[in-house]
Amino acid sequence: MLRSPDRVVALTLAADRSGAGRQKAGTAYARETLAALPGFEGTTEPGVGRVSGSPYRTAVVRASGSVKRSPIPQLITVAVLQRPRKVTYSAVAFTDPPAGDALVLRLLGTFRARPPRQRSGRSG
């Protein structure tokens, strides 16, 4: 979880290397992530956006509403960044006011991941 000092933006980022993370289309993955937020109530915007500057395939869906942990209405952005057949990174951001959404997308445009380290099997 990342938060701006003024608490206007909160962002979580996760990597999914499961079958769904390696195979599912980014738009479907983003919409399903949004729908799975605990206690989500709100409206989802119809279009799909992109993360400018990202080297990955991206999909962005937005909604206005609230979730169980924070009943205050806010803008919810779900961004998916994919390395096809390898991993899906999903970012869920809660912002207020909507100007925070531009900050989130600019931040995600700079995201670069490294593959997980392989353990050598040696101890010590």
C-alpha positions in Angstrom: 0.0 0.0 0.0 1.3 3.4 -1.0 -0.3 6.6 0.2 0.4 10.2 -0.6 1.4 12.3 2.5 -1.9 14.2 2.2 -3.8 10.9 2.0 -5.5 12.1 -1.2 -4.1 9.0 -3.1 -3.9 5.4 -1.8 -2.6 2.7 -4.1 -2.1 -1.1 -3.9 0.0 -3.1 -6.4 0.1 -6.8 -6.8 1.6 -9.4 -9.1 -0.4 -12.4 -10.3 1.6 -15.2 -11.9 -1.3 -17.7 -11.7 -3.0 -19.1 -14.8 -5.5 -16.2 -14.8 -2.6 -13.7 -14.5 -0.7 -15.2 -17.4 -3.7 -15.7 -19.7 -6.7 -13.4 -19.0 -7.1 -10.3 -21.2 -6.2 -7.1 -19.4 -9.7 -5.4 -19.7 -11.4 -8.5 -18.3 -8.9 -8.8 -15.5 -9.3 -5.1 -14.5 -13.1 -5.3 -14.5 -13.1 -8.4 -12.4 -10.7 -6.9 -10.0 -13.0 -3.9 -9.6 -16.0 -6.1 -9.1 -14.2 -8.1 -6.5 -13.4 -5.2 -4.2 -15.1 -6.0 -0.8 -18.4 -4.1 -0.5 -17.9 -2.1 -3.8 -20.9 0.1 -4.5 -20.9 2.5 -7.4 -20.9 3.0 -11.1 -18.2 1.9 -13.5 -17.3 4.1 -16.4 -17.9 2.3 -19.8 -14.6 3.0 -21.5 -11.2 1.5 -21.0 -8.1 3.6 -20.7 -4.4 3.0 -21.0 -1.3 3.8 -19.0 0.8 6.2 -21.1 4.5 5.6 -21.0 4.3 2.0 -19.8 6.3 -0.7 -21.7 3.6 -3.2 -20.8 0.2 -4.0 -22.2 -2.2 -1.9 -20.1 -5.9 -1.5 -19.4 -7.5 1.0 -17.0 -11.1 1.0 -15.7 -12.5 3.6 -13.5 -15.5 3.8 -11.1 -17.0 6.3 -8.7 -18.2 4.8 -5.5 -17.2 3.3 -2.2 -15.9 0.1 -0.6 -16.5 -1.6 2.7 -13.4 -0.2 4.4 -14.0 3.4 3.3 -17.7 4.3 2.9 -16.7 7.8 1.6 -17.4 8.1 -2.2 -14.2 8.4 -4.2 -12.7 7.7 -7.6 -11.5 4.1 -7.9 -9.0 3.3 -10.7 -7.9 -0.2 -11.5 -4.9 -0.4 -13.8 -3.6 -3.7 -15.2 -0.1 -3.9 -16.7 0.8 -7.2 -18.4 3.7 -9.2 -19.6 1.8 -11.7 -21.7 2.1 -15.3 -20.6 4.2 -14.2 -17.6 2.5 -11.9 -15.2 -0.3 -9.4 -14.6 0.4 -6.5 -12.3 -2.8 -4.9 -10.9 -2.9 -1.6 -9.3 -6.0 -0.4 -7.4 -6.0 3.3 -6.5 -8.5 5.3 -4.4 -8.3 9.1 -5.1 -10.1 12.2 -4.0 -10.4 14.5 -5.8 -10.3 13.1 -9.3 -7.1 15.0 -10.0 -5.3 12.2 -8.1 -6.2 9.9 -11.0 -3.7 11.7 -13.3 -1.0 11.4 -10.6 -1.7 7.6 -10.3 -1.5 7.0 -14.1 1.7 9.1 -14.3 3.2 7.0 -11.5 2.2 3.7 -13.1 3.7 4.9 -16.4 7.1 4.8 -14.7 6.6 1.3 -13.2 9.2 -1.3 -14.2 9.4 -4.7 -12.7 12.1 -7.2 -12.2 11.6 -11.0 -12.4 11.6 -12.7 -9.0 15.0 -13.9 -7.8 15.6 -17.6 -8.2 16.8 -19.2 -5.0 20.1 -21.0 -5.3 19.1 -23.8 -2.8 22.1 -23.1 -0.7 21.6 -21.9 2.9 23.6 -19.2 4.6 
